[in-house]
Amino acid sequence: MSARAKTKPGRALIYVALTLGAVFCLLPFAWQLRSSLMTMSEIFSYPPKAIPAEAQWRNYPEVFRIIPFGRYYGNTVILVAWNIIGVLFSNVAIAFALARLRFKGRKLLFALSIGTLMIPNSVTMIPTFIEWSWLGGLNTFLPLIVPSFFGNAFFIFLLVQFFRTIPFDYDEAALIDGASYPRIMVQIILPMARPIIAVMIIFTFLNTWNDFMGPLLYLNDSKLYTLALGLKSLLSSYNSYWHLLMAAAMLVVMPLVIVFFVGQKSFIAGLTMGGIKG
């Protein structure tokens, strides 16, 4: 009983610290929500107002009137969907081959793929842009979709490390029963890797949804703009619709929050399971 009594004050301090940290992280989000329901004059009023005098809910539909925000949403959803398909198809196949098949040079290939993590994006940005220019991919979605079908070193690492923990007895039993390697991958291995798959989907969703540099480099036509570029269009040298920008930012952030809260258990489990075997 005395040991339990001693741990209570320490646990209380931990809870207090976590609560303060959560409040600190949520303050920008609350300030953004508050600003999205204000007029321009209220946002820049002094002293600052904590809450709007009257909630300006019309700011949200006004965003769709000022800019084609619905089109930007559709473009972003298309990119997210294709990137998730490409990431799942390529990384699962590559990781399965590196972890479950025995062939000469697989360790070298795995090391080379992991080595690409040390190459910064800024180094490959210009050569990649030149290549897509030669291929005629500028001002299309191709440069933002096709790379996802060629693997991601971080996802390959997570999958390979997890696949190695699965006993090879499953593969041998399935091969004796006449199953092919693609069938083993789809029907036996993948169901065990659901948390890792969830991590891949969440990371791909977040990275594609928030990507600004890629669309900025490759997209010139405003009809192809994504949400990140759409938000930038609300700011100009002549007019800045800050109240509408905050409302648009809320519309962009909410899907991210929903996806994380829905998949947080699988997300944490996947990160814990990945890399547990060297």
N, C-alpha and C positions, 0 to 999 in steps of 0.2 A: 504493500500500500504506500509506503514511504517513497519507493522508486517512482510509482505512478504520480504521486503528488509533486515530485520534483520535475517531472517532465511536463506538467501542465503549463507552468509559466513559459517554458521554452516554446511549447507548441503555440501558445497564445501570441507570443512575439512573432513567430513565423507567419501566423494568419494575419496579424496586423501589417507586417511588411508586404505580404502578398496582396492584401487589400489596397494598400497605398500604391503599390506598383500598378495594379489594375486600374485604379482611378487615374493615375498619371498617364497611362497608355490610352485611356478612353476619353480624356479631355479634348484632344484634337478632333475626335469623331463627334463628340457632343457639340463642340464649337462649330463644326461644319454643318451639322443638322440645324443648329440654331440659326446660322447665317442663311441657310437655304430657305428659311421661312420668314425672312425679313425683306424689307425694301432696301434699296441702295443707300438711302439716307440713314436708315437705322443701323446698317452695318458699320458705317463710318462715324456714327454719333459719338460724342464725348460728354460725359463718361460713358464707356461701353455698356450696352444693355445685355443682361444675362439672358433674357427671353424677349421675343418680339411682342410689341403691343397688341398686334393682331396677326395671327399666323397667316402667311401669304402662301396658301396651298396652290394658288394659280401659277406660282413660279415653275412648278413641275410640268404642266402642259405647255407653258410658254416656251420651255426649252425645245420642244418638238416643233414649235411654230417658227422659232428663230433660225434653227438649223435642222437639216434632215437627220435628226437623232435616231429615228427608227431605222433608217438605212444603215447608219453606223453600227447600230446594235446587230442588225442582220449580218453585216460583213464580218463583225467580230465573232459571232456565233459560228459562221461558216468556217472561219480560220480555226477556231477552237476545236470544232468537230473533226476536221481533217487532220489536225495535229495530233489529237488523241488517237485516232485510227492509225496514223503513221507510227507513232511512238509505240503503241501496243504491238503492232505487226512486226516492226523491225527489231526492237530491243528484246522481245521475248524469243524470237527466232535466233538472234545472235547469241544471247545468253545461254539458251538451251544447248546450242552447238558447242559453246566453249566449256560448259559445265558438265554436260552429260555424254558427249561423244568423245571418243578417243581417236585423235588424229595428230600427226606430227606437226609441230609448230603452233599448237593451240595456246600454250603458255606465252609464247612470244606475241601472238596476236592479241591476247588479253592484256599483256603489258603495254603494247603499243596503244591500244584503245584507252587505257587508263592514263597513259602519258599525254594524251591530247587535252586532259583536264588542266595541264600546266600552260597551255597556249591561250593567252588572253584574246577575247573577241576583237579587241581593237587591232590586233595583228592581222587577223584574217578578214576584216571588214572590207578593206579596199580590194584585195584580190578577188574576193567573192563577188563584190559588186561588178568588177570588170568581167568576170566569167558570165554572170547573168546578162550583162550587156551584150556580150558576144552571142549568147543563146537566145536573145530577144525576149527575155523574161521580165524586163522592166515594165512598170505600170501594170503588173498582173499579180495575182495571188501566188503564183508558182514559187518565187523565192521564199515565201513565208510558209509554204506547205511542204514542198519536196524534201528539204533537209530532214524533216521528221521521219522520213522513210529510210534513212541511212544510219540510224542508231544514235544514241546519246551515251557518252562514256559513263556518266554518273548512274544512269538507269541500268546500264549493262553491269556495272560493278555491283549494285544492289541485288540484281537478279542472279548473277553468277554466284555470289556469296551465299544466297539463300538456296539455290538449286543444289549446291554442293552438300548441303546438310540433309538432303533427301536420300535415303538409302538406294543404292543401285539395284536392290532386289526387285523393286517395282518395275524397273525397265526390263530386267531379265525375265520376270514372270510374264510381262506383257508380250515380249518378243517371242517367247515360247508359244504363247496363245495365238501368234500370227499378227499381232498389232505392228503397225509401222511407226517410225519415230514421230512423224507429225501427229498421229493419233495418240501416242504416249504423251506428247507435249500438251495437247489440247484436253484430253480426258483424264489424265492422271496428275501431271505436274502443275498445270495452271490452277486447278481448284485448290491446291495447297498454298498457292502464292497469292491469294486474294488480297491480303493486306499490302503486299508489295505492289500489286497492280493498282490498288487504291492510291498509294503514294504517287505512282507515276501519273495517274489521271489528275490528281489534285495539283501536282507541280506543273504539269503541262497546261492545265486550265489557268492557273495563276500567271504563269510566264507569258502565255499567248494573250490572255485578256489584258495584261498590263503592258505589253510590248509597245514601245513608242519608237525606238530607233529603227527597227526593221521596217514598219510601214512608212516612216519618214524617209528612208533611203529609197525604197522601191516603188512607192505609190505617188503618182502625180495627179491623177484624176480624183476630184473630190467625191465622185460617186463610189470610189473604192475605199474611202477613208474608214478607219476603225475608230473605236471609242476614244482611244488615246489621242488621235489626231483631231477628233471632233471636239474634245474639250479644249484643245489649243485654239480652235477656230473661234471660241468665245472671247478670246483675248486678242486685241489688236492695238495698233498704235493710236487709234482714234477713239475707240469705244471699248470699254471693258465691262461686261455685264457680270459683276461679281456675285450678285444674288442668284442669277441663273447658272453661273459657273458652279456655285456650291450645290444647287439643286441637281445639276447634271452629274457632279461628282458623287452625290449620294446615290443616284441611279446606277452609276458604274460600280460603286463599292458594295452595294447591297448583295449582288449575286456572289461576290467573293466571300462575304461574311456567311451567307447561307450555305455555300458549298463547304466551307471549313467546319461549321458547326454540325452539319449533317455527317461529314466524313471524318471528324476529328479522332474517333476511336480507331478506325482503320488506319488513319494517317500515322498516329503515334505507334500503333502496333507494327506497322510496316517499317518505320524507321528503326524500331527496336530489333526487329527480326533481320533486317538487312545488315550485312557485314558482321554476323556473329561467328563466322568461320573464316579463317585465313587461308 
